[in-house]
Amino acid sequence: DKFPLYNASNTVHIDDLSRNFAMNPKQGLKISAFRESVRVRRNDRELFFLAHYLVHIAVNVQDFVTLKHSRWQEYVADNVPGLN
């Protein structure tokens, strides 16, 4: 192992292409592709909410394998106060 501190219990792979998770599907978290940045940049809040999700799970979840990353937005709405 090149990086013994990192494993499925503490790693999340974030990408806009789900095929990139083929080798580690449970660690994959699919986000929307960022397109048309000039037009949508003021309304795009996905990374803002994703950052809250990642901080929250880093502090409160022992094993990331227990999470369903495909439902990360619901998890934020239910578990991160003040972001609804």
mmCIF file of the N, C-alpha and C atoms, coordinates in Angstrom:
data_MODEL
# 
_entry.id   MODEL 
# 
loop_
_atom_site.group_PDB 
_atom_site.id 
_atom_site.type_symbol 
_atom_site.label_atom_id 
_atom_site.label_alt_id 
_atom_site.label_comp_id 
_atom_site.label_asym_id 
_atom_site.label_entity_id 
_atom_site.label_seq_id 
_atom_site.pdbx_PDB_ins_code 
_atom_site.Cartn_x 
_atom_site.Cartn_y 
_atom_site.Cartn_z 
_atom_site.occupancy 
_atom_site.B_iso_or_equiv 
_atom_site.pdbx_formal_charge 
_atom_site.auth_seq_id 
_atom_site.auth_comp_id 
_atom_site.auth_asym_id 
_atom_site.auth_atom_id 
_atom_site.pdbx_PDB_model_num 
ATOM 1   N N  . ASP A 1 1  ? 0.827   -1.194 0.000   1.00 0.00 ? 1  ASP A N  1 
ATOM 2   C CA . ASP A 1 1  ? 0.000   0.000  0.000   1.00 0.00 ? 1  ASP A CA 1 
ATOM 3   C C  . ASP A 1 1  ? 0.867   1.251  0.000   1.00 0.00 ? 1  ASP A C  1 
ATOM 4   N N  . LYS A 1 2  ? 0.641   2.118  -0.968  1.00 0.00 ? 2  LYS A N  1 
ATOM 5   C CA . LYS A 1 2  ? 1.388   3.370  -1.015  1.00 0.00 ? 2  LYS A CA 1 
ATOM 6   C C  . LYS A 1 2  ? 0.941   4.338  0.078   1.00 0.00 ? 2  LYS A C  1 
ATOM 7   N N  . PHE A 1 3  ? -0.344  4.315  0.395   1.00 0.00 ? 3  PHE A N  1 
ATOM 8   C CA . PHE A 1 3  ? -0.910  5.253  1.358   1.00 0.00 ? 3  PHE A CA 1 
ATOM 9   C C  . PHE A 1 3  ? -1.723  4.490  2.397   1.00 0.00 ? 3  PHE A C  1 
ATOM 10  N N  . PRO A 1 4  ? -1.070  3.883  3.366   1.00 0.00 ? 4  PRO A N  1 
ATOM 11  C CA . PRO A 1 4  ? -1.787  3.031  4.330   1.00 0.00 ? 4  PRO A CA 1 
ATOM 12  C C  . PRO A 1 4  ? -2.794  3.769  5.216   1.00 0.00 ? 4  PRO A C  1 
ATOM 13  N N  . LEU A 1 5  ? -2.674  5.082  5.345   1.00 0.00 ? 5  LEU A N  1 
ATOM 14  C CA . LEU A 1 5  ? -3.629  5.829  6.167   1.00 0.00 ? 5  LEU A CA 1 
ATOM 15  C C  . LEU A 1 5  ? -4.984  5.998  5.497   1.00 0.00 ? 5  LEU A C  1 
ATOM 16  N N  . TYR A 1 6  ? -5.024  5.828  4.176   1.00 0.00 ? 6  TYR A N  1 
ATOM 17  C CA . TYR A 1 6  ? -6.259  6.048  3.423   1.00 0.00 ? 6  TYR A CA 1 
ATOM 18  C C  . TYR A 1 6  ? -6.850  4.727  2.961   1.00 0.00 ? 6  TYR A C  1 
ATOM 19  N N  . ASN A 1 7  ? -8.150  4.557  3.223   1.00 0.00 ? 7  ASN A N  1 
ATOM 20  C CA . ASN A 1 7  ? -8.841  3.332  2.831   1.00 0.00 ? 7  ASN A CA 1 
ATOM 21  C C  . ASN A 1 7  ? -10.323 3.647  2.647   1.00 0.00 ? 7  ASN A C  1 
ATOM 22  N N  . ALA A 1 8  ? -11.113 2.639  2.397   1.00 0.00 ? 8  ALA A N  1 
ATOM 23  C CA . ALA A 1 8  ? -12.541 2.832  2.120   1.00 0.00 ? 8  ALA A CA 1 
ATOM 24  C C  . ALA A 1 8  ? -13.283 3.500  3.270   1.00 0.00 ? 8  ALA A C  1 
ATOM 25  N N  . SER A 1 9  ? -12.803 3.341  4.474   1.00 0.00 ? 9  SER A N  1 
ATOM 26  C CA . SER A 1 9  ? -13.524 3.921  5.618   1.00 0.00 ? 9  SER A CA 1 
ATOM 27  C C  . SER A 1 9  ? -13.320 5.425  5.765   1.00 0.00 ? 9  SER A C  1 
ATOM 28  N N  . ASN A 1 10 ? -12.311 5.989  5.084   1.00 0.00 ? 10 ASN A N  1 
ATOM 29  C CA . ASN A 1 10 ? -12.045 7.422  5.258   1.00 0.00 ? 10 ASN A CA 1 
ATOM 30  C C  . ASN A 1 10 ? -11.762 8.163  3.944   1.00 0.00 ? 10 ASN A C  1 
ATOM 31  N N  . THR A 1 11 ? -12.214 7.605  2.828   1.00 0.00 ? 11 THR A N  1 
ATOM 32  C CA . THR A 1 11 ? -11.931 8.205  1.529   1.00 0.00 ? 11 THR A CA 1 
ATOM 33  C C  . THR A 1 11 ? -13.203 8.340  0.702   1.00 0.00 ? 11 THR A C  1 
ATOM 34  N N  . VAL A 1 12 ? -13.339 9.485  0.035   1.00 0.00 ? 12 VAL A N  1 
ATOM 35  C CA . VAL A 1 12 ? -14.450 9.725  -0.873  1.00 0.00 ? 12 VAL A CA 1 
ATOM 36  C C  . VAL A 1 12 ? -13.855 10.181 -2.210  1.00 0.00 ? 12 VAL A C  1 
ATOM 37  N N  . HIS A 1 13 ? -14.305 9.561  -3.292  1.00 0.00 ? 13 HIS A N  1 
ATOM 38  C CA . HIS A 1 13 ? -13.878 9.926  -4.647  1.00 0.00 ? 13 HIS A CA 1 
ATOM 39  C C  . HIS A 1 13 ? -14.985 10.777 -5.248  1.00 0.00 ? 13 HIS A C  1 
ATOM 40  N N  . ILE A 1 14 ? -14.685 12.045 -5.536  1.00 0.00 ? 14 ILE A N  1 
ATOM 41  C CA . ILE A 1 14 ? -15.678 12.981 -6.054  1.00 0.00 ? 14 ILE A CA 1 
ATOM 42  C C  . ILE A 1 14 ? -15.398 13.225 -7.531  1.00 0.00 ? 14 ILE A C  1 
ATOM 43  N N  . ASP A 1 15 ? -16.430 13.050 -8.354  1.00 0.00 ? 15 ASP A N  1 
ATOM 44  C CA . ASP A 1 15 ? -16.257 13.228 -9.796  1.00 0.00 ? 15 ASP A CA 1 
ATOM 45  C C  . ASP A 1 15 ? -17.613 13.465 -10.437 1.00 0.00 ? 15 ASP A C  1 
ATOM 46  N N  . ASP A 1 16 ? -17.587 14.033 -11.646 1.00 0.00 ? 16 ASP A N  1 
ATOM 47  C CA . ASP A 1 16 ? -18.847 14.214 -12.370 1.00 0.00 ? 16 ASP A CA 1 
ATOM 48  C C  . ASP A 1 16 ? -19.124 13.059 -13.328 1.00 0.00 ? 16 ASP A C  1 
ATOM 49  N N  . LEU A 1 17 ? -18.217 12.097 -13.400 1.00 0.00 ? 17 LEU A N  1 
ATOM 50  C CA . LEU A 1 17 ? -18.405 10.921 -14.258 1.00 0.00 ? 17 LEU A CA 1 
ATOM 51  C C  . LEU A 1 17 ? -18.420 9.665  -13.391 1.00 0.00 ? 17 LEU A C  1 
ATOM 52  N N  . SER A 1 18 ? -19.564 9.040  -13.289 1.00 0.00 ? 18 SER A N  1 
ATOM 53  C CA . SER A 1 18 ? -19.676 7.860  -12.423 1.00 0.00 ? 18 SER A CA 1 
ATOM 54  C C  . SER A 1 18 ? -18.828 6.691  -12.904 1.00 0.00 ? 18 SER A C  1 
ATOM 55  N N  . ARG A 1 19 ? -18.513 6.633  -14.182 1.00 0.00 ? 19 ARG A N  1 
ATOM 56  C CA . ARG A 1 19 ? -17.671 5.527  -14.665 1.00 0.00 ? 19 ARG A CA 1 
ATOM 57  C C  . ARG A 1 19 ? -16.277 5.558  -14.029 1.00 0.00 ? 19 ARG A C  1 
ATOM 58  N N  . ASN A 1 20 ? -15.876 6.708  -13.513 1.00 0.00 ? 20 ASN A N  1 
ATOM 59  C CA . ASN A 1 20 ? -14.577 6.806  -12.851 1.00 0.00 ? 20 ASN A CA 1 
ATOM 60  C C  . ASN A 1 20 ? -14.564 6.113  -11.488 1.00 0.00 ? 20 ASN A C  1 
ATOM 61  N N  . PHE A 1 21 ? -15.724 5.692  -11.015 1.00 0.00 ? 21 PHE A N  1 
ATOM 62  C CA . PHE A 1 21 ? -15.818 4.975  -9.744  1.00 0.00 ? 21 PHE A CA 1 
ATOM 63  C C  . PHE A 1 21 ? -15.826 3.463  -9.938  1.00 0.00 ? 21 PHE A C  1 
ATOM 64  N N  . ALA A 1 22 ? -15.617 2.984  -11.121 1.00 0.00 ? 22 ALA A N  1 
ATOM 65  C CA . ALA A 1 22 ? -15.755 1.558  -11.428 1.00 0.00 ? 22 ALA A CA 1 
ATOM 66  C C  . ALA A 1 22 ? -14.971 0.665  -10.472 1.00 0.00 ? 22 ALA A C  1 
ATOM 67  N N  . MET A 1 23 ? -13.795 1.071  -10.104 1.00 0.00 ? 23 MET A N  1 
ATOM 68  C CA . MET A 1 23 ? -12.961 0.240  -9.226  1.00 0.00 ? 23 MET A CA 1 
ATOM 69  C C  . MET A 1 23 ? -13.355 0.371  -7.747  1.00 0.00 ? 23 MET A C  1 
ATOM 70  N N  . ASN A 1 24 ? -13.967 1.480  -7.385  1.00 0.00 ? 24 ASN A N  1 
ATOM 71  C CA . ASN A 1 24 ? -14.360 1.725  -5.992  1.00 0.00 ? 24 ASN A CA 1 
ATOM 72  C C  . ASN A 1 24 ? -15.743 2.364  -5.936  1.00 0.00 ? 24 ASN A C  1 
ATOM 73  N N  . PRO A 1 25 ? -16.772 1.636  -6.317  1.00 0.00 ? 25 PRO A N  1 
ATOM 74  C CA . PRO A 1 25 ? -18.105 2.244  -6.423  1.00 0.00 ? 25 PRO A CA 1 
ATOM 75  C C  . PRO A 1 25 ? -18.671 2.784  -5.109  1.00 0.00 ? 25 PRO A C  1 
ATOM 76  N N  . LYS A 1 26 ? -18.340 2.199  -3.986  1.00 0.00 ? 26 LYS A N  1 
ATOM 77  C CA . LYS A 1 26 ? -18.895 2.672  -2.713  1.00 0.00 ? 26 LYS A CA 1 
ATOM 78  C C  . LYS A 1 26 ? -18.236 3.960  -2.226  1.00 0.00 ? 26 LYS A C  1 
ATOM 79  N N  . GLN A 1 27 ? -17.075 4.291  -2.775  1.00 0.00 ? 27 GLN A N  1 
ATOM 80  C CA . GLN A 1 27 ? -16.402 5.523  -2.385  1.00 0.00 ? 27 GLN A CA 1 
ATOM 81  C C  . GLN A 1 27 ? -16.745 6.679  -3.326  1.00 0.00 ? 27 GLN A C  1 
ATOM 82  N N  . GLY A 1 28 ? -17.521 6.413  -4.371  1.00 0.00 ? 28 GLY A N  1 
ATOM 83  C CA . GLY A 1 28 ? -17.821 7.432  -5.361  1.00 0.00 ? 28 GLY A CA 1 
ATOM 84  C C  . GLY A 1 28 ? -18.961 8.347  -4.975  1.00 0.00 ? 28 GLY A C  1 
ATOM 85  N N  . LEU A 1 29 ? -18.753 9.629  -5.203  1.00 0.00 ? 29 LEU A N  1 
ATOM 86  C CA . LEU A 1 29 ? -19.788 10.629 -4.989  1.00 0.00 ? 29 LEU A CA 1 
ATOM 87  C C  . LEU A 1 29 ? -19.872 11.447 -6.269  1.00 0.00 ? 29 LEU A C  1 
ATOM 88  N N  . LYS A 1 30 ? -20.989 11.291 -6.972  1.00 0.00 ? 30 LYS A N  1 
ATOM 89  C CA . LYS A 1 30 ? -21.156 11.963 -8.262  1.00 0.00 ? 30 LYS A CA 1 
ATOM 90  C C  . LYS A 1 30 ? -21.733 13.349 -8.054  1.00 0.00 ? 30 LYS A C  1 
ATOM 91  N N  . ILE A 1 31 ? -21.078 14.330 -8.671  1.00 0.00 ? 31 ILE A N  1 
ATOM 92  C CA . ILE A 1 31 ? -21.574 15.700 -8.641  1.00 0.00 ? 31 ILE A CA 1 
ATOM 93  C C  . ILE A 1 31 ? -21.911 16.128 -10.063 1.00 0.00 ? 31 ILE A C  1 
ATOM 94  N N  . SER A 1 32 ? -22.604 17.228 -10.185 1.00 0.00 ? 32 SER A N  1 
ATOM 95  C CA . SER A 1 32 ? -22.942 17.757 -11.502 1.00 0.00 ? 32 SER A CA 1 
ATOM 96  C C  . SER A 1 32 ? -21.700 18.329 -12.164 1.00 0.00 ? 32 SER A C  1 
ATOM 97  N N  . ALA A 1 33 ? -21.651 18.205 -13.470 1.00 0.00 ? 33 ALA A N  1 
ATOM 98  C CA . ALA A 1 33 ? -20.568 18.843 -14.222 1.00 0.00 ? 33 ALA A CA 1 
ATOM 99  C C  . ALA A 1 33 ? -20.770 20.348 -14.169 1.00 0.00 ? 33 ALA A C  1 
ATOM 100 N N  . PHE A 1 34 ? -19.691 21.084 -14.066 1.00 0.00 ? 34 PHE A N  1 
ATOM 101 C CA . PHE A 1 34 ? -19.784 22.541 -14.020 1.00 0.00 ? 34 PHE A CA 1 
ATOM 102 C C  . PHE A 1 34 ? -19.602 23.077 -15.432 1.00 0.00 ? 34 PHE A C  1 
ATOM 103 N N  . ARG A 1 35 ? -20.711 23.489 -16.014 1.00 0.00 ? 35 ARG A N  1 
ATOM 104 C CA . ARG A 1 35 ? -20.703 24.007 -17.381 1.00 0.00 ? 35 ARG A CA 1 
ATOM 105 C C  . ARG A 1 35 ? -21.289 25.415 -17.396 1.00 0.00 ? 35 ARG A C  1 
ATOM 106 N N  . GLU A 1 36 ? -20.962 26.132 -18.427 1.00 0.00 ? 36 GLU A N  1 
ATOM 107 C CA . GLU A 1 36 ? -21.488 27.485 -18.603 1.00 0.00 ? 36 GLU A CA 1 
ATOM 108 C C  . GLU A 1 36 ? -21.242 28.346 -17.368 1.00 0.00 ? 36 GLU A C  1 
ATOM 109 N N  . SER A 1 37 ? -20.005 28.358 -16.917 1.00 0.00 ? 37 SER A N  1 
ATOM 110 C CA . SER A 1 37 ? -19.670 29.014 -15.654 1.00 0.00 ? 37 SER A CA 1 
ATOM 111 C C  . SER A 1 37 ? -20.054 30.483 -15.596 1.00 0.00 ? 37 SER A C  1 
ATOM 112 N N  . VAL A 1 38 ? -19.941 31.199 -16.693 1.00 0.00 ? 38 VAL A N  1 
ATOM 113 C CA . VAL A 1 38 ? -20.276 32.621 -16.678 1.00 0.00 ? 38 VAL A CA 1 
ATOM 114 C C  . VAL A 1 38 ? -21.758 32.819 -16.381 1.00 0.00 ? 38 VAL A C  1 
ATOM 115 N N  . ARG A 1 39 ? -22.596 31.938 -16.904 1.00 0.00 ? 39 ARG A N  1 
ATOM 116 C CA . ARG A 1 39 ? -24.044 32.090 -16.744 1.00 0.00 ? 39 ARG A CA 1 
ATOM 117 C C  . ARG A 1 39 ? -24.560 31.567 -15.401 1.00 0.00 ? 39 ARG A C  1 
ATOM 118 N N  . VAL A 1 40 ? -23.987 30.498 -14.882 1.00 0.00 ? 40 VAL A N  1 
ATOM 119 C CA . VAL A 1 40 ? -24.560 29.842 -13.699 1.00 0.00 ? 40 VAL A CA 1 
ATOM 120 C C  . VAL A 1 40 ? -23.763 30.034 -12.413 1.00 0.00 ? 40 VAL A C  1 
ATOM 121 N N  . ARG A 1 41 ? -22.647 30.688 -12.467 1.00 0.00 ? 41 ARG A N  1 
ATOM 122 C CA . ARG A 1 41 ? -21.761 30.725 -11.298 1.00 0.00 ? 41 ARG A CA 1 
ATOM 123 C C  . ARG A 1 41 ? -22.399 31.312 -10.042 1.00 0.00 ? 41 ARG A C  1 
ATOM 124 N N  . ARG A 1 42 ? -23.303 32.252 -10.183 1.00 0.00 ? 42 ARG A N  1 
ATOM 125 C CA . ARG A 1 42 ? -23.922 32.858 -8.987  1.00 0.00 ? 42 ARG A CA 1 
ATOM 126 C C  . ARG A 1 42 ? -24.946 31.947 -8.324  1.00 0.00 ? 42 ARG A C  1 
ATOM 127 N N  . ASN A 1 43 ? -25.530 31.043 -9.090  1.00 0.00 ? 43 ASN A N  1 
ATOM 128 C CA . ASN A 1 43 ? -26.556 30.155 -8.544  1.00 0.00 ? 43 ASN A CA 1 
ATOM 129 C C  . ASN A 1 43 ? -26.043 28.759 -8.232  1.00 0.00 ? 43 ASN A C  1 
ATOM 130 N N  . ASP A 1 44 ? -24.836 28.442 -8.635  1.00 0.00 ? 44 ASP A N  1 
ATOM 131 C CA . ASP A 1 44 ? -24.296 27.106 -8.406  1.00 0.00 ? 44 ASP A CA 1 
ATOM 132 C C  . ASP A 1 44 ? -23.769 27.015 -6.978  1.00 0.00 ? 44 ASP A C  1 
ATOM 133 N N  . ARG A 1 45 ? -24.447 26.236 -6.158  1.00 0.00 ? 45 ARG A N  1 
ATOM 134 C CA . ARG A 1 45 ? -24.088 26.098 -4.741  1.00 0.00 ? 45 ARG A CA 1 
ATOM 135 C C  . ARG A 1 45 ? -23.670 24.675 -4.396  1.00 0.00 ? 45 ARG A C  1 
ATOM 136 N N  . GLU A 1 46 ? -23.510 23.839 -5.396  1.00 0.00 ? 46 GLU A N  1 
ATOM 137 C CA . GLU A 1 46 ? -23.234 22.431 -5.127  1.00 0.00 ? 46 GLU A CA 1 
ATOM 138 C C  . GLU A 1 46 ? -21.955 22.229 -4.309  1.00 0.00 ? 46 GLU A C  1 
ATOM 139 N N  . LEU A 1 47 ? -20.868 22.878 -4.681  1.00 0.00 ? 47 LEU A N  1 
ATOM 140 C CA . LEU A 1 47 ? -19.629 22.697 -3.923  1.00 0.00 ? 47 LEU A CA 1 
ATOM 141 C C  . LEU A 1 47 ? -19.732 23.263 -2.513  1.00 0.00 ? 47 LEU A C  1 
ATOM 142 N N  . PHE A 1 48 ? -20.501 24.308 -2.343  1.00 0.00 ? 48 PHE A N  1 
ATOM 143 C CA . PHE A 1 48 ? -20.740 24.857 -1.009  1.00 0.00 ? 48 PHE A CA 1 
ATOM 144 C C  . PHE A 1 48 ? -21.392 23.806 -0.105  1.00 0.00 ? 48 PHE A C  1 
ATOM 145 N N  . PHE A 1 49 ? -22.466 23.183 -0.601  1.00 0.00 ? 49 PHE A N  1 
ATOM 146 C CA . PHE A 1 49 ? -23.154 22.160 0.190   1.00 0.00 ? 49 PHE A CA 1 
ATOM 147 C C  . PHE A 1 49 ? -22.312 20.893 0.321   1.00 0.00 ? 49 PHE A C  1 
ATOM 148 N N  . LEU A 1 50 ? -21.579 20.550 -0.718  1.00 0.00 ? 50 LEU A N  1 
ATOM 149 C CA . LEU A 1 50 ? -20.711 19.378 -0.663  1.00 0.00 ? 50 LEU A CA 1 
ATOM 150 C C  . LEU A 1 50 ? -19.631 19.551 0.400   1.00 0.00 ? 50 LEU A C  1 
ATOM 151 N N  . ALA A 1 51 ? -19.077 20.734 0.511   1.00 0.00 ? 51 ALA A N  1 
ATOM 152 C CA . ALA A 1 51 ? -18.067 20.997 1.538   1.00 0.00 ? 51 ALA A CA 1 
ATOM 153 C C  . ALA A 1 51 ? -18.649 20.762 2.930   1.00 0.00 ? 51 ALA A C  1 
ATOM 154 N N  . HIS A 1 52 ? -19.881 21.199 3.154   1.00 0.00 ? 52 HIS A N  1 
ATOM 155 C CA . HIS A 1 52 ? -20.531 20.964 4.446   1.00 0.00 ? 52 HIS A CA 1 
ATOM 156 C C  . HIS A 1 52 ? -20.731 19.470 4.688   1.00 0.00 ? 52 HIS A C  1 
ATOM 157 N N  . TYR A 1 53 ? -21.114 18.748 3.662   1.00 0.00 ? 53 TYR A N  1 
ATOM 158 C CA . TYR A 1 53 ? -21.274 17.292 3.778   1.00 0.00 ? 53 TYR A CA 1 
ATOM 159 C C  . TYR A 1 53 ? -19.948 16.647 4.175   1.00 0.00 ? 53 TYR A C  1 
ATOM 160 N N  . LEU A 1 54 ? -18.884 16.991 3.480   1.00 0.00 ? 54 LEU A N  1 
ATOM 161 C CA . LEU A 1 54 ? -17.582 16.365 3.740   1.00 0.00 ? 54 LEU A CA 1 
ATOM 162 C C  . LEU A 1 54 ? -17.068 16.675 5.141   1.00 0.00 ? 54 LEU A C  1 
ATOM 163 N N  . VAL A 1 55 ? -17.207 17.914 5.572   1.00 0.00 ? 55 VAL A N  1 
ATOM 164 C CA . VAL A 1 55 ? -16.784 18.271 6.931   1.00 0.00 ? 55 VAL A CA 1 
ATOM 165 C C  . VAL A 1 55 ? -17.635 17.528 7.951   1.00 0.00 ? 55 VAL A C  1 
ATOM 166 N N  . HIS A 1 56 ? -18.937 17.489 7.720   1.00 0.00 ? 56 HIS A N  1 
ATOM 167 C CA . HIS A 1 56 ? -19.830 16.815 8.664   1.00 0.00 ? 56 HIS A CA 1 
ATOM 168 C C  . HIS A 1 56 ? -19.501 15.318 8.797   1.00 0.00 ? 56 HIS A C  1 
ATOM 169 N N  . ILE A 1 57 ? -19.284 14.639 7.679   1.00 0.00 ? 57 ILE A N  1 
ATOM 170 C CA . ILE A 1 57 ? -18.992 13.204 7.793   1.00 0.00 ? 57 ILE A CA 1 
ATOM 171 C C  . ILE A 1 57 ? -17.598 12.971 8.371   1.00 0.00 ? 57 ILE A C  1 
ATOM 172 N N  . ALA A 1 58 ? -16.655 13.862 8.081   1.00 0.00 ? 58 ALA A N  1 
ATOM 173 C CA . ALA A 1 58 ? -15.311 13.703 8.639   1.00 0.00 ? 58 ALA A CA 1 
ATOM 174 C C  . ALA A 1 58 ? -15.329 13.779 10.158  1.00 0.00 ? 58 ALA A C  1 
ATOM 175 N N  . VAL A 1 59 ? -16.183 14.637 10.688  1.00 0.00 ? 59 VAL A N  1 
ATOM 176 C CA . VAL A 1 59 ? -16.273 14.830 12.133  1.00 0.00 ? 59 VAL A CA 1 
ATOM 177 C C  . VAL A 1 59 ? -17.182 13.801 12.804  1.00 0.00 ? 59 VAL A C  1 
ATOM 178 N N  . ASN A 1 60 ? -18.254 13.384 12.126  1.00 0.00 ? 60 ASN A N  1 
ATOM 179 C CA . ASN A 1 60 ? -19.299 12.602 12.787  1.00 0.00 ? 60 ASN A CA 1 
ATOM 180 C C  . ASN A 1 60 ? -19.445 11.146 12.365  1.00 0.00 ? 60 ASN A C  1 
ATOM 181 N N  . VAL A 1 61 ? -18.760 10.714 11.332  1.00 0.00 ? 61 VAL A N  1 
ATOM 182 C CA . VAL A 1 61 ? -18.945 9.348  10.833  1.00 0.00 ? 61 VAL A CA 1 
ATOM 183 C C  . VAL A 1 61 ? -17.628 8.589  10.914  1.00 0.00 ? 61 VAL A C  1 
ATOM 184 N N  . GLN A 1 62 ? -17.639 7.483  11.644  1.00 0.00 ? 62 GLN A N  1 
ATOM 185 C CA . GLN A 1 62 ? -16.436 6.659  11.798  1.00 0.00 ? 62 GLN A CA 1 
ATOM 186 C C  . GLN A 1 62 ? -16.021 5.976  10.506  1.00 0.00 ? 62 GLN A C  1 
ATOM 187 N N  . ASP A 1 63 ? -17.011 5.435  9.789   1.00 0.00 ? 63 ASP A N  1 
ATOM 188 C CA . ASP A 1 63 ? -16.728 4.612  8.614   1.00 0.00 ? 63 ASP A CA 1 
ATOM 189 C C  . ASP A 1 63 ? -17.578 5.081  7.438   1.00 0.00 ? 63 ASP A C  1 
ATOM 190 N N  . PHE A 1 64 ? -16.943 5.672  6.439   1.00 0.00 ? 64 PHE A N  1 
ATOM 191 C CA . PHE A 1 64 ? -17.667 6.215  5.294   1.00 0.00 ? 64 PHE A CA 1 
ATOM 192 C C  . PHE A 1 64 ? -18.375 5.142  4.474   1.00 0.00 ? 64 PHE A C  1 
ATOM 193 N N  . VAL A 1 65 ? -17.987 3.892  4.628   1.00 0.00 ? 65 VAL A N  1 
ATOM 194 C CA . VAL A 1 65 ? -18.621 2.803  3.887   1.00 0.00 ? 65 VAL A CA 1 
ATOM 195 C C  . VAL A 1 65 ? -20.093 2.678  4.279   1.00 0.00 ? 65 VAL A C  1 
ATOM 196 N N  . THR A 1 66 ? -20.436 3.130  5.471   1.00 0.00 ? 66 THR A N  1 
ATOM 197 C CA . THR A 1 66 ? -21.815 3.045  5.936   1.00 0.00 ? 66 THR A CA 1 
ATOM 198 C C  . THR A 1 66 ? -22.721 4.072  5.262   1.00 0.00 ? 66 THR A C  1 
ATOM 199 N N  . LEU A 1 67 ? -22.136 5.021  4.537   1.00 0.00 ? 67 LEU A N  1 
ATOM 200 C CA . LEU A 1 67 ? -22.913 6.077  3.888   1.00 0.00 ? 67 LEU A CA 1 
ATOM 201 C C  . LEU A 1 67 ? -23.265 5.716  2.455   1.00 0.00 ? 67 LEU A C  1 
ATOM 202 N N  . LYS A 1 68 ? -24.371 6.257  2.009   1.00 0.00 ? 68 LYS A N  1 
ATOM 203 C CA . LYS A 1 68 ? -24.764 6.162  0.603   1.00 0.00 ? 68 LYS A CA 1 
ATOM 204 C C  . LYS A 1 68 ? -24.480 7.525  -0.009  1.00 0.00 ? 68 LYS A C  1 
ATOM 205 N N  . HIS A 1 69 ? -23.309 7.669  -0.623  1.00 0.00 ? 69 HIS A N  1 
ATOM 206 C CA . HIS A 1 69 ? -22.907 8.973  -1.135  1.00 0.00 ? 69 HIS A CA 1 
ATOM 207 C C  . HIS A 1 69 ? -23.851 9.507  -2.206  1.00 0.00 ? 69 HIS A C  1 
ATOM 208 N N  . SER A 1 70 ? -24.587 8.629  -2.853  1.00 0.00 ? 70 SER A N  1 
ATOM 209 C CA . SER A 1 70 ? -25.543 9.096  -3.872  1.00 0.00 ? 70 SER A CA 1 
ATOM 210 C C  . SER A 1 70 ? -26.660 9.933  -3.248  1.00 0.00 ? 70 SER A C  1 
ATOM 211 N N  . ARG A 1 71 ? -26.803 9.848  -1.943  1.00 0.00 ? 71 ARG A N  1 
ATOM 212 C CA . ARG A 1 71 ? -27.850 10.608 -1.245  1.00 0.00 ? 71 ARG A CA 1 
ATOM 213 C C  . ARG A 1 71 ? -27.257 11.719 -0.377  1.00 0.00 ? 71 ARG A C  1 
ATOM 214 N N  . TRP A 1 72 ? -26.091 12.206 -0.755  1.00 0.00 ? 72 TRP A N  1 
ATOM 215 C CA . TRP A 1 72 ? -25.399 13.192 0.069   1.00 0.00 ? 72 TRP A CA 1 
ATOM 216 C C  . TRP A 1 72 ? -26.223 14.459 0.289   1.00 0.00 ? 72 TRP A C  1 
ATOM 217 N N  . GLN A 1 73 ? -27.002 14.878 -0.698  1.00 0.00 ? 73 GLN A N  1 
ATOM 218 C CA . GLN A 1 73 ? -27.793 16.103 -0.547  1.00 0.00 ? 73 GLN A CA 1 
ATOM 219 C C  . GLN A 1 73 ? -28.883 15.934 0.506   1.00 0.00 ? 73 GLN A C  1 
ATOM 220 N N  . GLU A 1 74 ? -29.490 14.764 0.551   1.00 0.00 ? 74 GLU A N  1 
ATOM 221 C CA . GLU A 1 74 ? -30.491 14.476 1.591   1.00 0.00 ? 74 GLU A CA 1 
ATOM 222 C C  . GLU A 1 74 ? -29.826 14.448 2.961   1.00 0.00 ? 74 GLU A C  1 
ATOM 223 N N  . TYR A 1 75 ? -28.630 13.873 3.018   1.00 0.00 ? 75 TYR A N  1 
ATOM 224 C CA . TYR A 1 75 ? -27.884 13.791 4.274   1.00 0.00 ? 75 TYR A CA 1 
ATOM 225 C C  . TYR A 1 75 ? -27.597 15.197 4.813   1.00 0.00 ? 75 TYR A C  1 
ATOM 226 N N  . VAL A 1 76 ? -27.203 16.119 3.926   1.00 0.00 ? 76 VAL A N  1 
ATOM 227 C CA . VAL A 1 76 ? -26.954 17.503 4.335   1.00 0.00 ? 76 VAL A CA 1 
ATOM 228 C C  . VAL A 1 76 ? -28.235 18.127 4.877   1.00 0.00 ? 76 VAL A C  1 
ATOM 229 N N  . ALA A 1 77 ? -29.329 17.962 4.148   1.00 0.00 ? 77 ALA A N  1 
ATOM 230 C CA . ALA A 1 77 ? -30.606 18.552 4.574   1.00 0.00 ? 77 ALA A CA 1 
ATOM 231 C C  . ALA A 1 77 ? -31.035 18.023 5.936   1.00 0.00 ? 77 ALA A C  1 
ATOM 232 N N  . ASP A 1 78 ? -30.783 16.749 6.205   1.00 0.00 ? 78 ASP A N  1 
ATOM 233 C CA . ASP A 1 78 ? -31.231 16.135 7.455   1.00 0.00 ? 78 ASP A CA 1 
ATOM 234 C C  . ASP A 1 78 ? -30.259 16.317 8.623   1.00 0.00 ? 78 ASP A C  1 
ATOM 235 N N  . ASN A 1 79 ? -28.968 16.524 8.350   1.00 0.00 ? 79 ASN A N  1 
ATOM 236 C CA . ASN A 1 79 ? -27.970 16.462 9.419   1.00 0.00 ? 79 ASN A CA 1 
ATOM 237 C C  . ASN A 1 79 ? -27.128 17.703 9.631   1.00 0.00 ? 79 ASN A C  1 
ATOM 238 N N  . VAL A 1 80 ? -27.175 18.651 8.744   1.00 0.00 ? 80 VAL A N  1 
ATOM 239 C CA . VAL A 1 80 ? -26.364 19.853 8.910   1.00 0.00 ? 80 VAL A CA 1 
ATOM 240 C C  . VAL A 1 80 ? -27.290 21.035 9.214   1.00 0.00 ? 80 VAL A C  1 
ATOM 241 N N  . PRO A 1 81 ? -27.321 21.470 10.451  1.00 0.00 ? 81 PRO A N  1 
ATOM 242 C CA . PRO A 1 81 ? -28.240 22.536 10.869  1.00 0.00 ? 81 PRO A CA 1 
ATOM 243 C C  . PRO A 1 81 ? -27.992 23.844 10.108  1.00 0.00 ? 81 PRO A C  1 
ATOM 244 N N  . GLY A 1 82 ? -29.068 24.536 9.786   1.00 0.00 ? 82 GLY A N  1 
ATOM 245 C CA . GLY A 1 82 ? -28.965 25.858 9.187   1.00 0.00 ? 82 GLY A CA 1 
ATOM 246 C C  . GLY A 1 82 ? -28.761 25.895 7.689   1.00 0.00 ? 82 GLY A C  1 
ATOM 247 N N  . LEU A 1 83 ? -28.761 24.749 7.015   1.00 0.00 ? 83 LEU A N  1 
ATOM 248 C CA . LEU A 1 83 ? -28.531 24.755 5.566   1.00 0.00 ? 83 LEU A CA 1 
ATOM 249 C C  . LEU A 1 83 ? -29.777 24.436 4.767   1.00 0.00 ? 83 LEU A C  1 
ATOM 250 N N  . ASN A 1 84 ? -30.896 24.296 5.388   1.00 0.00 ? 84 ASN A N  1 
ATOM 251 C CA . ASN A 1 84 ? -32.118 23.957 4.651   1.00 0.00 ? 84 ASN A CA 1 
ATOM 252 C C  . ASN A 1 84 ? -32.655 25.159 3.937   1.00 0.00 ? 84 ASN A C  1 
# 
